[in-house]
């Protein structure tokens, strides 16, 4: 069994999926996406800068939720992954 290192796109997709479920705190991202605080900060900055997520306050706590743009990017990434997986599967079948 080989363990594959997650790509940057995998991490971004995981974060967008989580933020789409409900407003998410930094610690939830860290634990559920399995990343260090340093990595979280870099990805969070990227997602905020590109306006794929936005900060919201739930009471006094800062959370992050997906934006309309983030939802579109998430859906496009999922569609692309499906196409890539189907193509990879066909290639494997052709080789056997």
C-alpha positions as CSV (number, residue, x, y, z in Angstrom):
1,X,0.0,0.0,0.0
2,X,1.5,3.3,-1.0
3,X,0.7,6.6,0.8
4,X,0.3,9.4,-1.6
5,X,1.2,12.9,-0.6
6,X,-1.7,15.3,-1.0
7,X,-1.3,18.0,-3.6
8,X,-2.0,21.6,-3.0
9,X,-5.2,21.3,-4.9
10,X,-6.3,18.4,-2.6
11,X,-5.7,20.6,0.4
12,X,-7.6,23.5,-1.1
13,X,-10.5,21.3,-2.1
14,X,-10.7,19.8,1.4
15,X,-10.7,23.3,2.9
16,X,-13.4,24.4,0.5
17,X,-15.6,21.4,1.2
18,X,-15.3,21.9,5.0
19,X,-16.1,25.7,4.7
20,X,-19.1,24.8,2.5
21,X,-20.5,22.4,5.2
22,X,-20.7,25.2,7.8
23,X,-18.7,28.2,9.1
24,X,-15.4,26.8,10.2
25,X,-12.8,28.0,12.7
26,X,-9.0,27.8,12.2
27,X,-8.7,24.9,14.7
28,X,-11.4,22.9,12.8
29,X,-9.5,23.3,9.6
30,X,-6.2,22.2,11.2
31,X,-7.7,19.0,12.7
32,X,-10.2,18.0,10.0
33,X,-7.8,18.8,7.1
34,X,-4.8,17.5,9.0
35,X,-2.4,20.4,8.7
36,X,0.0,22.4,10.8
37,X,-0.8,26.0,11.9
38,X,1.9,27.3,9.6
39,X,0.4,25.5,6.6
40,X,-3.1,26.6,7.6
41,X,-2.1,30.2,7.6
42,X,-0.6,30.0,4.1
43,X,-3.7,28.3,2.7
44,X,-6.1,30.5,4.5
45,X,-4.3,33.6,3.3
46,X,-4.5,32.3,-0.3
47,X,-8.2,31.4,0.0
48,X,-9.0,34.8,1.5
49,X,-6.9,36.7,-1.0
50,X,-8.6,35.0,-3.9
51,X,-12.0,35.5,-2.3
52,X,-12.9,31.8,-2.2
53,X,-13.7,32.0,1.5
54,X,-14.7,35.0,3.8
55,X,-14.5,35.6,7.5
56,X,-17.8,35.7,9.5
57,X,-18.3,36.1,13.2
58,X,-20.4,33.6,15.1
59,X,-20.8,35.4,18.4
60,X,-17.4,36.6,19.1
61,X,-15.5,33.8,17.3
62,X,-14.1,34.3,13.9
63,X,-15.1,31.6,11.4
64,X,-14.7,31.2,7.7
65,X,-17.3,30.3,5.1
66,X,-17.2,29.5,1.4
67,X,-18.1,32.3,-1.0
68,X,-20.0,31.9,-4.3
69,X,-16.7,32.0,-6.1
70,X,-15.4,29.3,-3.8
71,X,-18.4,27.1,-4.5
72,X,-17.8,27.5,-8.3
73,X,-14.1,26.6,-7.9
74,X,-15.0,23.6,-5.7
75,X,-17.5,22.2,-8.1
76,X,-15.1,22.7,-11.1
77,X,-12.3,20.9,-9.2
78,X,-14.6,18.0,-8.4
79,X,-15.7,17.8,-12.1
80,X,-12.1,17.9,-13.2
81,X,-11.1,15.1,-10.7
82,X,-14.0,12.9,-12.0
83,X,-12.8,13.3,-15.6
84,X,-9.2,12.6,-14.6
85,X,-10.2,9.5,-12.6
86,X,-12.3,8.2,-15.5
87,X,-9.4,8.7,-17.9
88,X,-7.0,7.0,-15.5
89,X,-9.3,4.1,-15.0
90,X,-9.8,3.6,-18.8
91,X,-6.0,3.6,-19.2
92,X,-5.5,1.0,-16.5
93,X,-8.2,-1.2,-18.2
94,X,-6.4,-0.8,-21.6
95,X,-3.1,-1.9,-20.0
96,X,-4.5,-5.2,-18.6
